[in-house]
Amino acid sequence: QVQLVESGGGLVQAGGSLRLSCAVSGSIPKINAMGWYRQAPGKQRVLVAAITPGGSTKYADSVKGRFTISRDGAKNTVYLQMNSLNPEDTAVYYCYANAGHNEFYYWGQGTQVTVSS
């Protein structure tokens, strides 16, 4: 059974940093991309950052220059380094893996990030 296990969320003051990790447990064939979405209270889930097996990355405009996504292929783990955090970054962050021709989505359980002003 495939699981995406997240860690690294928490409470931080504005201007601070956090690093999220997402480890894949089990085997996912033909990953197209992995990354992170986030969902703030009362808002839709939105893409934050994504990375392909080849290392191509994509970021939401709101996090460009502050967040960095990376991957360790050997460990099947994706990381999200978040710097210069502000209260608008407060949300539940969900790791995902998109795989196969039908682009099936696997999801992590979510990790809370809270940024205090």
C-alpha positions in Angstrom: 0.0 0.0 0.0 1.3 3.4 -1.0 1.6 6.1 1.7 3.0 9.6 1.5 4.3 10.5 5.0 4.7 14.2 5.7 6.7 15.9 8.5 8.1 19.3 9.4 5.0 21.5 9.9 4.6 23.6 13.0 4.3 27.1 14.4 6.8 29.8 13.4 7.0 33.6 13.6 6.7 35.8 10.6 10.1 35.9 8.8 11.0 32.4 10.0 11.6 29.2 8.1 10.4 25.6 8.0 11.2 22.6 6.0 8.6 20.1 5.0 9.4 16.5 4.1 7.4 14.0 2.2 8.5 10.4 2.1 6.9 7.8 -0.2 6.3 4.5 1.4 5.7 1.7 -1.1 6.1 1.8 -4.9 4.6 4.4 -7.2 5.3 3.5 -10.9 5.8 6.3 -13.4 5.7 9.4 -11.3 4.9 12.4 -13.4 5.5 14.9 -10.6 5.5 15.4 -6.8 4.9 18.4 -4.8 2.8 20.3 -2.3 -0.6 21.9 -2.3 -1.9 24.0 0.6 -5.4 24.8 1.9 -6.1 27.7 4.1 -9.4 27.8 6.2 -12.3 28.6 4.0 -10.3 28.5 0.8 -9.6 26.0 -2.0 -6.6 23.8 -2.1 -4.0 25.3 -4.4 -0.7 24.2 -5.8 2.4 25.6 -4.0 5.3 23.8 -5.8 6.0 20.8 -7.9 9.0 18.9 -9.2 9.4 16.3 -11.9 11.7 13.3 -11.8 14.0 15.2 -14.1 14.2 18.1 -11.7 12.0 20.7 -13.4 10.2 22.8 -10.9 7.1 25.0 -10.8 6.0 27.4 -8.1 2.9 29.5 -7.2 3.6 33.2 -7.8 3.0 33.9 -4.1 5.9 31.7 -3.0 8.5 32.3 -5.8 11.8 33.4 -4.3 10.9 32.2 -0.8 10.1 28.5 -1.2 12.4 25.9 -2.7 11.3 22.4 -3.7 13.8 19.6 -4.0 13.9 15.8 -4.2 16.1 12.9 -3.1 15.4 10.2 -5.7 17.3 7.5 -3.7 15.1 8.2 -0.6 12.0 8.8 -2.6 11.5 12.0 -0.6 10.5 15.5 -1.6 11.3 18.6 0.5 9.9 22.0 0.7 12.1 24.7 2.2 10.0 27.7 3.2 11.8 30.9 4.0 10.5 34.4 4.8 7.2 33.0 6.0 4.3 35.3 6.5 0.8 34.8 8.1 -0.7 34.3 4.6 1.3 31.1 4.3 -0.7 29.6 7.2 -2.5 26.5 5.9 -2.5 22.7 5.9 0.1 21.6 3.4 -0.5 18.4 1.5 2.1 16.4 -0.3 1.1 14.7 -3.5 2.4 12.4 -6.2 0.9 12.4 -9.7 1.5 9.2 -11.6 0.7 7.2 -14.6 -1.0 8.0 -17.9 -4.3 8.7 -16.1 -2.4 11.1 -13.8 -3.7 9.5 -10.6 -3.1 11.6 -7.5 -1.8 10.1 -4.2 -2.1 12.4 -1.2 -0.4 12.7 2.2 -2.4 13.3 5.3 -1.5 17.0 5.5 0.7 18.9 7.9 -0.3 22.2 9.6 1.9 25.3 9.1 1.0 28.3 11.2 2.8 31.6 10.9 2.2 34.1 13.6 2.6 37.9 13.1 
